[in-house]
């Protein structure tokens, strides 16, 4: 994508002295200028080259500036057009801006004003062209919903395309929020398997119900089991079983999972008959499972069973070049979901996003895009409401704010670790996950705050 200064400026002015003076001012400022004495010449040149902006006098021989504006909008509505007017044409120029002109300058004008307005127009043009390029690039991701043009993400897409049609089990490594489930779903989609994609968050599954949730149960297996229930592994028959945060699974449960994966069969709780299961297993971990198994925190035999093929996802801070593409995708999604106009971003917005470290990775970027689409984007998290500010609110709302405040404080103190925060709040971990989902809170946003 060309820089703003590399995009030519079409200058349309019939007065030779004004045309030469304006062209000289823009050239001294480092901008490329192509001067024309009338609208017809500029339109003829437009067939050969697209400018970054057009500066046109309103009063021209032949087609006037307003007619030129109308003609340019027919060809490219996003092309910034700046009108140069005399004192008596200001009202007309204001109406032209309502009709789509970028700006107008009133004669006589200083060279600095002309340069400033043209630079603003070129910045707008560059961003519009960049957005257009991103929109065109989004569908062209090798048919896979894994967005990114950096070498690391191209390798991820290559691995997904190569491995998906096979039945090999896959381990996906990556920090929280890197998009491990997105990659897992891409593998499932490209695999051609007709069964469902079944995602299990191992960290959110209480140990007391693990066997029932994973293997299912027969009627009467325990108090309250009034009928047979199919477990997650059996439900994934013919499809893909995605085990997220597999590193958090207790050791005694890892043994039962290992046996099911090795034999590709399960026994429902309270039953004796083995049930054959044909499912592809994709596991995801944010920890180094090899180091964890060496330290005794993860079963080595389960690690080697899962680690047949590995896909490593880089954190967002290591692929900042993908931020514009990802932001364009998430903004389009947010605009559709919220029923909003697709917002345009400025060069300053993009610079701020690319300067951020994104500890929450792609998930944090997605949340930032949603806030930006809603007009709520601002640097840093919003401060919690001060006590006493919410006394006029209904009791339910006040309780929700208090709950949010206590959970935020616990997550900040625990560095975003949900298990530790749950212990501090004296809540079951599953209950805290449910509360986070209900309140629209995300633990990863607190992980950098804790240190």
Beta strands, then each sheet from edge to edge (+ up, - down):
strand 1: 9-12
strand 2: 33-36
strand 3: 53-57
strand 4: 80-85
strand 5: 103-106
strand 6: 170-173
strand 7: 197-201
strand 8: 216-217
strand 9: 229-230
strand 10: 240-244
strand 11: 265-266
strand 12: 275-276
strand 13: 280-285
strand 14: 309-312
sheet 1: 2+ 1+ 3+ 4+ 5+
sheet 2: 7+ 10+ 13+ 6+ 14+
sheet 3: 8+ 9-
sheet 4: 11+ 12-
end
